[in-house]
Amino acid sequence: MQDATSASAVKYFFGRISRDEAEETLRAAGVREGLYLLRESIAKAGDYVLSICHHSGYVNWRVQNDVNELN
C-alpha cells in the first residue's frame, strides 16, 4: 500500500486553526468561489475540516478520520 501525502506537506494545509482564523485567511486571499483550505479540527482531535468559499460566504466540512473507512 502506498503512503498518503502528509497533510502538512501541501500548501493548502493550515494546521490547527479555528473556524474564525480559517475564514479570515480565506477573506485575506480574496473570497473567490471555490477557494479552500484544509485545517485540523479543534473540536474533534484527529479529524480535519475543509473550509470553502461558497456563494460569498463560507462552508466548513468536517472530514472524519476513520482507519476502517472513508467518511
Biopython code that builds the backbone (N, CA, C, O; Angstrom):
import numpy as np
from Bio.PDB.StructureBuilder import StructureBuilder

atoms = [
    (1, "MET", "N", (0.838, -1.177, 0.000)),
    (1, "MET", "CA", (0.000, 0.000, 0.000)),
    (1, "MET", "C", (0.881, 1.237, 0.000)),
    (1, "MET", "O", (1.884, 1.282, 0.713)),
    (2, "GLN", "N", (0.518, 2.252, -0.798)),
    (2, "GLN", "CA", (1.295, 3.487, -0.864)),
    (2, "GLN", "C", (0.927, 4.399, 0.295)),
    (2, "GLN", "O", (-0.214, 4.402, 0.756)),
    (3, "ASP", "N", (1.910, 5.179, 0.766)),
    (3, "ASP", "CA", (1.641, 6.151, 1.816)),
    (3, "ASP", "C", (0.909, 7.343, 1.225)),
    (3, "ASP", "O", (1.250, 7.815, 0.140)),
    (4, "ALA", "N", (-0.094, 7.825, 1.936)),
    (4, "ALA", "CA", (-0.810, 9.035, 1.506)),
    (4, "ALA", "C", (0.093, 10.236, 1.749)),
    (4, "ALA", "O", (0.933, 10.211, 2.649)),
    (5, "THR", "N", (-0.073, 11.272, 0.962)),
    (5, "THR", "CA", (0.671, 12.506, 1.166)),
    (5, "THR", "C", (0.284, 13.093, 2.512)),
    (5, "THR", "O", (-0.901, 13.204, 2.827)),
    (6, "SER", "N", (1.261, 13.463, 3.293)),
    (6, "SER", "CA", (1.005, 14.077, 4.587)),
    (6, "SER", "C", (0.297, 15.412, 4.388)),
    (6, "SER", "O", (0.669, 16.196, 3.515)),
    (7, "ALA", "N", (-0.723, 15.667, 5.202)),
    (7, "ALA", "CA", (-1.464, 16.933, 5.094)),
    (7, "ALA", "C", (-0.521, 18.127, 5.236)),
    (7, "ALA", "O", (-0.689, 19.132, 4.546)),
    (8, "SER", "N", (0.455, 18.024, 6.114)),
    (8, "SER", "CA", (1.350, 19.151, 6.347)),
    (8, "SER", "C", (2.274, 19.431, 5.164)),
    (8, "SER", "O", (2.967, 20.448, 5.150)),
    (9, "ALA", "N", (2.290, 18.542, 4.175)),
    (9, "ALA", "CA", (3.170, 18.714, 3.018)),
    (9, "ALA", "C", (2.496, 19.466, 1.871)),
    (9, "ALA", "O", (3.132, 19.725, 0.849)),
    (10, "VAL", "N", (1.222, 19.819, 2.024)),
    (10, "VAL", "CA", (0.521, 20.515, 0.943)),
    (10, "VAL", "C", (0.280, 21.972, 1.311)),
    (10, "VAL", "O", (0.062, 22.296, 2.479)),
    (11, "LYS", "N", (0.320, 22.844, 0.317)),
    (11, "LYS", "CA", (0.262, 24.281, 0.587)),
    (11, "LYS", "C", (-1.092, 24.775, 1.072)),
    (11, "LYS", "O", (-1.179, 25.881, 1.606)),
    (12, "TYR", "N", (-2.139, 23.996, 0.906)),
    (12, "TYR", "CA", (-3.460, 24.421, 1.363)),
    (12, "TYR", "C", (-3.772, 23.952, 2.787)),
    (12, "TYR", "O", (-4.881, 24.163, 3.279)),
    (13, "PHE", "N", (-2.803, 23.317, 3.448)),
    (13, "PHE", "CA", (-2.996, 22.866, 4.827)),
    (13, "PHE", "C", (-2.504, 23.936, 5.793)),
    (13, "PHE", "O", (-1.366, 24.395, 5.689)),
    (14, "PHE", "N", (-3.366, 24.338, 6.739)),
    (14, "PHE", "CA", (-3.045, 25.422, 7.652)),
    (14, "PHE", "C", (-2.939, 24.984, 9.109)),
    (14, "PHE", "O", (-2.885, 25.823, 10.009)),
    (15, "GLY", "N", (-2.911, 23.682, 9.342)),
    (15, "GLY", "CA", (-2.717, 23.195, 10.706)),
    (15, "GLY", "C", (-3.926, 23.395, 11.595)),
    (15, "GLY", "O", (-5.065, 23.428, 11.128)),
    (16, "ARG", "N", (-3.660, 23.529, 12.880)),
    (16, "ARG", "CA", (-4.725, 23.632, 13.884)),
    (16, "ARG", "C", (-5.118, 25.096, 14.076)),
    (16, "ARG", "O", (-4.594, 25.782, 14.954)),
    (17, "ILE", "N", (-6.045, 25.562, 13.245)),
    (17, "ILE", "CA", (-6.556, 26.924, 13.366)),
    (17, "ILE", "C", (-8.069, 26.850, 13.558)),
    (17, "ILE", "O", (-8.698, 25.857, 13.193)),
    (18, "SER", "N", (-8.644, 27.891, 14.125)),
    (18, "SER", "CA", (-10.081, 27.932, 14.389)),
    (18, "SER", "C", (-10.862, 28.236, 13.109)),
    (18, "SER", "O", (-10.285, 28.603, 12.085)),
    (19, "ARG", "N", (-12.167, 28.078, 13.188)),
    (19, "ARG", "CA", (-13.042, 28.445, 12.070)),
    (19, "ARG", "C", (-12.882, 29.929, 11.736)),
    (19, "ARG", "O", (-12.788, 30.301, 10.567)),
    (20, "ASP", "N", (-12.851, 30.768, 12.765)),
    (20, "ASP", "CA", (-12.681, 32.206, 12.530)),
    (20, "ASP", "C", (-11.360, 32.510, 11.834)),
    (20, "ASP", "O", (-11.312, 33.337, 10.923)),
    (21, "GLU", "N", (-10.287, 31.844, 12.262)),
    (21, "GLU", "CA", (-8.983, 32.053, 11.619)),
    (21, "GLU", "C", (-9.001, 31.558, 10.175)),
    (21, "GLU", "O", (-8.399, 32.177, 9.298)),
    (22, "ALA", "N", (-9.687, 30.446, 9.929)),
    (22, "ALA", "CA", (-9.796, 29.925, 8.562)),
    (22, "ALA", "C", (-10.539, 30.905, 7.673)),
    (22, "ALA", "O", (-10.111, 31.181, 6.552)),
    (23, "GLU", "N", (-11.653, 31.433, 8.170)),
    (23, "GLU", "CA", (-12.436, 32.379, 7.383)),
    (23, "GLU", "C", (-11.663, 33.673, 7.142)),
    (23, "GLU", "O", (-11.763, 34.261, 6.065)),
    (24, "GLU", "N", (-10.898, 34.120, 8.126)),
    (24, "GLU", "CA", (-10.076, 35.320, 7.940)),
    (24, "GLU", "C", (-8.987, 35.064, 6.898)),
    (24, "GLU", "O", (-8.684, 35.946, 6.095)),
    (25, "THR", "N", (-8.400, 33.876, 6.900)),
    (25, "THR", "CA", (-7.381, 33.521, 5.910)),
    (25, "THR", "C", (-7.978, 33.520, 4.505)),
    (25, "THR", "O", (-7.366, 34.030, 3.567)),
    (26, "LEU", "N", (-9.170, 32.949, 4.363)),
    (26, "LEU", "CA", (-9.842, 32.935, 3.054)),
    (26, "LEU", "C", (-10.225, 34.352, 2.632)),
    (26, "LEU", "O", (-10.090, 34.710, 1.463)),
    (27, "ARG", "N", (-10.700, 35.153, 3.575)),
    (27, "ARG", "CA", (-11.062, 36.551, 3.281)),
    (27, "ARG", "C", (-9.842, 37.317, 2.786)),
    (27, "ARG", "O", (-9.929, 38.073, 1.818)),
    (28, "ALA", "N", (-8.711, 37.124, 3.447)),
    (28, "ALA", "CA", (-7.474, 37.818, 3.051)),
    (28, "ALA", "C", (-7.006, 37.386, 1.662)),
    (28, "ALA", "O", (-6.318, 38.140, 0.974)),
    (29, "ALA", "N", (-7.379, 36.171, 1.251)),
    (29, "ALA", "CA", (-6.983, 35.655, -0.065)),
    (29, "ALA", "C", (-7.958, 36.070, -1.171)),
    (29, "ALA", "O", (-7.712, 35.800, -2.347)),
    (30, "GLY", "N", (-9.057, 36.721, -0.803)),
    (30, "GLY", "CA", (-9.935, 37.271, -1.814)),
    (30, "GLY", "C", (-11.334, 36.691, -1.934)),
    (30, "GLY", "O", (-12.066, 37.094, -2.839)),
    (31, "VAL", "N", (-11.744, 35.774, -1.078)),
    (31, "VAL", "CA", (-13.096, 35.203, -1.072)),
    (31, "VAL", "C", (-13.593, 34.882, -2.484)),
    (31, "VAL", "O", (-14.654, 35.350, -2.898)),
    (32, "ARG", "N", (-12.831, 34.093, -3.207)),
    (32, "ARG", "CA", (-13.237, 33.661, -4.559)),
    (32, "ARG", "C", (-13.969, 32.330, -4.457)),
    (32, "ARG", "O", (-13.571, 31.456, -3.687)),
    (33, "GLU", "N", (-15.020, 32.179, -5.219)),
    (33, "GLU", "CA", (-15.800, 30.942, -5.236)),
    (33, "GLU", "C", (-14.878, 29.738, -5.429)),
    (33, "GLU", "O", (-14.084, 29.697, -6.369)),
    (34, "GLY", "N", (-14.990, 28.771, -4.539)),
    (34, "GLY", "CA", (-14.191, 27.553, -4.640)),
    (34, "GLY", "C", (-12.850, 27.609, -3.923)),
    (34, "GLY", "O", (-12.187, 26.580, -3.792)),
    (35, "LEU", "N", (-12.434, 28.776, -3.459)),
    (35, "LEU", "CA", (-11.181, 28.893, -2.701)),
    (35, "LEU", "C", (-11.327, 28.082, -1.414)),
    (35, "LEU", "O", (-12.374, 28.142, -0.768)),
    (36, "TYR", "N", (-10.317, 27.341, -1.037)),
    (36, "TYR", "CA", (-10.440, 26.465, 0.128)),
    (36, "TYR", "C", (-9.131, 26.331, 0.880)),
    (36, "TYR", "O", (-8.060, 26.683, 0.386)),
    (37, "LEU", "N", (-9.254, 25.812, 2.083)),
    (37, "LEU", "CA", (-8.090, 25.413, 2.860)),
    (37, "LEU", "C", (-8.479, 24.214, 3.711)),
    (37, "LEU", "O", (-9.656, 23.982, 3.988)),
    (38, "LEU", "N", (-7.487, 23.471, 4.112)),
    (38, "LEU", "CA", (-7.673, 22.314, 4.974)),
    (38, "LEU", "C", (-7.034, 22.643, 6.309)),
    (38, "LEU", "O", (-5.940, 23.204, 6.369)),
    (39, "ARG", "N", (-7.734, 22.285, 7.385)),
    (39, "ARG", "CA", (-7.205, 22.551, 8.726)),
    (39, "ARG", "C", (-7.540, 21.386, 9.641)),
    (39, "ARG", "O", (-8.425, 20.585, 9.342)),
    (40, "GLU", "N", (-6.835, 21.295, 10.748)),
    (40, "GLU", "CA", (-7.156, 20.287, 11.758)),
    (40, "GLU", "C", (-8.390, 20.735, 12.522)),
    (40, "GLU", "O", (-8.564, 21.925, 12.787)),
    (41, "SER", "N", (-9.243, 19.790, 12.874)),
    (41, "SER", "CA", (-10.423, 20.102, 13.669)),
    (41, "SER", "C", (-10.000, 20.391, 15.103)),
    (41, "SER", "O", (-9.229, 19.634, 15.693)),
    (42, "ILE", "N", (-10.501, 21.477, 15.654)),
    (42, "ILE", "CA", (-10.246, 21.791, 17.062)),
    (42, "ILE", "C", (-11.223, 21.011, 17.943)),
    (42, "ILE", "O", (-10.867, 20.578, 19.039)),
    (43, "ALA", "N", (-12.460, 20.833, 17.460)),
    (43, "ALA", "CA", (-13.494, 20.166, 18.240)),
    (43, "ALA", "C", (-13.301, 18.654, 18.326)),
    (43, "ALA", "O", (-13.671, 18.039, 19.326)),
    (44, "LYS", "N", (-12.730, 18.056, 17.295)),
    (44, "LYS", "CA", (-12.627, 16.590, 17.236)),
    (44, "LYS", "C", (-11.204, 16.220, 16.844)),
    (44, "LYS", "O", (-10.854, 16.242, 15.664)),
    (45, "ALA", "N", (-10.392, 15.883, 17.823)),
    (45, "ALA", "CA", (-8.988, 15.534, 17.587)),
    (45, "ALA", "C", (-8.868, 14.402, 16.574)),
    (45, "ALA", "O", (-9.587, 13.406, 16.651)),
    (46, "GLY", "N", (-7.957, 14.565, 15.630)),
    (46, "GLY", "CA", (-7.714, 13.550, 14.615)),
    (46, "GLY", "C", (-8.495, 13.769, 13.328)),
    (46, "GLY", "O", (-8.175, 13.170, 12.302)),
    (47, "ASP", "N", (-9.519, 14.625, 13.370)),
    (47, "ASP", "CA", (-10.298, 14.939, 12.174)),
    (47, "ASP", "C", (-9.765, 16.214, 11.536)),
    (47, "ASP", "O", (-8.978, 16.947, 12.135)),
    (48, "TYR", "N", (-10.205, 16.459, 10.322)),
    (48, "TYR", "CA", (-9.831, 17.667, 9.585)),
    (48, "TYR", "C", (-11.093, 18.413, 9.194)),
    (48, "TYR", "O", (-12.192, 17.865, 9.270)),
    (49, "VAL", "N", (-10.938, 19.665, 8.776)),
    (49, "VAL", "CA", (-12.060, 20.458, 8.286)),
    (49, "VAL", "C", (-11.641, 21.104, 6.976)),
    (49, "VAL", "O", (-10.570, 21.704, 6.879)),
    (50, "LEU", "N", (-12.492, 20.974, 5.976)),
    (50, "LEU", "CA", (-12.293, 21.642, 4.697)),
    (50, "LEU", "C", (-13.145, 22.897, 4.728)),
    (50, "LEU", "O", (-14.373, 22.809, 4.761)),
    (51, "SER", "N", (-12.512, 24.068, 4.719)),
    (51, "SER", "CA", (-13.202, 25.352, 4.731)),
    (51, "SER", "C", (-13.182, 25.907, 3.313)),
    (51, "SER", "O", (-12.123, 26.038, 2.698)),
    (52, "ILE", "N", (-14.384, 26.233, 2.797)),
    (52, "ILE", "CA", (-14.534, 26.592, 1.384)),
    (52, "ILE", "C", (-15.310, 27.890, 1.240)),
    (52, "ILE", "O", (-16.284, 28.113, 1.960)),
    (53, "CYS", "N", (-14.888, 28.755, 0.311)),
    (53, "CYS", "CA", (-15.671, 29.937, -0.063)),
    (53, "CYS", "C", (-16.782, 29.480, -1.002)),
    (53, "CYS", "O", (-16.534, 28.810, -2.004)),
    (54, "HIS", "N", (-18.030, 29.862, -0.652)),
    (54, "HIS", "CA", (-19.172, 29.436, -1.450)),
    (54, "HIS", "C", (-20.277, 30.483, -1.360)),
    (54, "HIS", "O", (-20.723, 30.832, -0.267)),
    (55, "HIS", "N", (-20.715, 30.979, -2.513)),
    (55, "HIS", "CA", (-21.787, 31.994, -2.577)),
    (55, "HIS", "C", (-21.498, 33.184, -1.661)),
    (55, "HIS", "O", (-22.357, 33.585, -0.875)),
    (56, "SER", "N", (-20.311, 33.740, -1.758)),
    (56, "SER", "CA", (-19.865, 34.904, -0.983)),
    (56, "SER", "C", (-19.841, 34.659, 0.524)),
    (56, "SER", "O", (-19.789, 35.606, 1.309)),
    (57, "GLY", "N", (-19.879, 33.402, 0.922)),
    (57, "GLY", "CA", (-19.790, 33.041, 2.335)),
    (57, "GLY", "C", (-18.817, 31.891, 2.500)),
    (57, "GLY", "O", (-17.937, 31.683, 1.664)),
    (58, "TYR", "N", (-18.979, 31.148, 3.579)),
    (58, "TYR", "CA", (-18.068, 30.055, 3.880)),
    (58, "TYR", "C", (-18.856, 28.818, 4.299)),
    (58, "TYR", "O", (-19.894, 28.922, 4.953)),
    (59, "VAL", "N", (-18.358, 27.664, 3.920)),
    (59, "VAL", "CA", (-18.879, 26.394, 4.435)),
    (59, "VAL", "C", (-17.696, 25.628, 5.004)),
    (59, "VAL", "O", (-16.568, 25.743, 4.524)),
    (60, "ASN", "N", (-17.979, 24.848, 6.031)),
    (60, "ASN", "CA", (-16.939, 24.075, 6.709)),
    (60, "ASN", "C", (-17.401, 22.630, 6.802)),
    (60, "ASN", "O", (-18.413, 22.332, 7.436)),
    (61, "TRP", "N", (-16.661, 21.744, 6.174)),
    (61, "TRP", "CA", (-17.000, 20.329, 6.155)),
    (61, "TRP", "C", (-15.970, 19.553, 6.955)),
    (61, "TRP", "O", (-14.774, 19.608, 6.671)),
    (62, "ARG", "N", (-16.450, 18.824, 7.966)),
    (62, "ARG", "CA", (-15.539, 18.002, 8.764)),
    (62, "ARG", "C", (-15.254, 16.703, 8.022)),
    (62, "ARG", "O", (-16.164, 16.057, 7.502)),
    (63, "VAL", "N", (-13.993, 16.334, 7.981)),
    (63, "VAL", "CA", (-13.552, 15.081, 7.378)),
    (63, "VAL", "C", (-13.137, 14.183, 8.535)),
    (63, "VAL", "O", (-12.124, 14.418, 9.192)),
    (64, "GLN", "N", (-13.935, 13.158, 8.768)),
    (64, "GLN", "CA", (-13.689, 12.281, 9.904)),
    (64, "GLN", "C", (-12.569, 11.298, 9.592)),
    (64, "GLN", "O", (-12.507, 10.724, 8.505)),
    (65, "ASN", "N", (-11.699, 11.119, 10.554)),
    (65, "ASN", "CA", (-10.585, 10.194, 10.432)),
    (65, "ASN", "C", (-11.021, 8.844, 10.986)),
    (65, "ASN", "O", (-11.193, 8.685, 12.194)),
    (66, "ASP", "N", (-11.197, 7.882, 10.098)),
    (66, "ASP", "CA", (-11.584, 6.525, 10.493)),
    (66, "ASP", "C", (-10.700, 5.566, 9.728)),
    (66, "ASP", "O", (-10.768, 5.499, 8.501)),
    (67, "VAL", "N", (-9.881, 4.832, 10.431)),
    (67, "VAL", "CA", (-8.909, 3.953, 9.758)),
    (67, "VAL", "C", (-9.573, 2.829, 8.976)),
    (67, "VAL", "O", (-8.931, 2.227, 8.115)),
    (68, "ASN", "N", (-10.829, 2.531, 9.247)),
    (68, "ASN", "CA", (-11.502, 1.421, 8.583)),
    (68, "ASN", "C", (-12.335, 1.821, 7.363)),
    (68, "ASN", "O", (-12.704, 0.964, 6.560)),
    (69, "GLU", "N", (-12.631, 3.114, 7.220)),
    (69, "GLU", "CA", (-13.437, 3.543, 6.084)),
    (69, "GLU", "C", (-13.261, 5.037, 5.843)),
    (69, "GLU", "O", (-12.748, 5.764, 6.693)),
    (70, "LEU", "N", (-13.697, 5.478, 4.669)),
    (70, "LEU", "CA", (-13.670, 6.894, 4.338)),
    (70, "LEU", "C", (-15.009, 7.501, 4.715)),
    (70, "LEU", "O", (-16.056, 6.894, 4.490)),
    (71, "ASN", "N", (-14.981, 8.708, 5.290)),
    (71, "ASN", "CA", (-16.218, 9.413, 5.657)),
    (71, "ASN", "C", (-16.269, 10.736, 4.957)),
    (71, "ASN", "O", (-17.229, 11.489, 5.128)),
]
sb = StructureBuilder()
sb.init_structure("model")
sb.init_model(0)
sb.init_chain("A")
sb.init_seg("    ")
for serial, (resi, resn, name, xyz) in enumerate(atoms, 1):
    if name == "N":
        sb.init_residue(resn, " ", resi, " ")
    sb.init_atom(name, np.array(xyz, "f"), 0.0, 1.0, " ", f" {name:<3s}", serial, name[0])
structure = sb.get_structure()
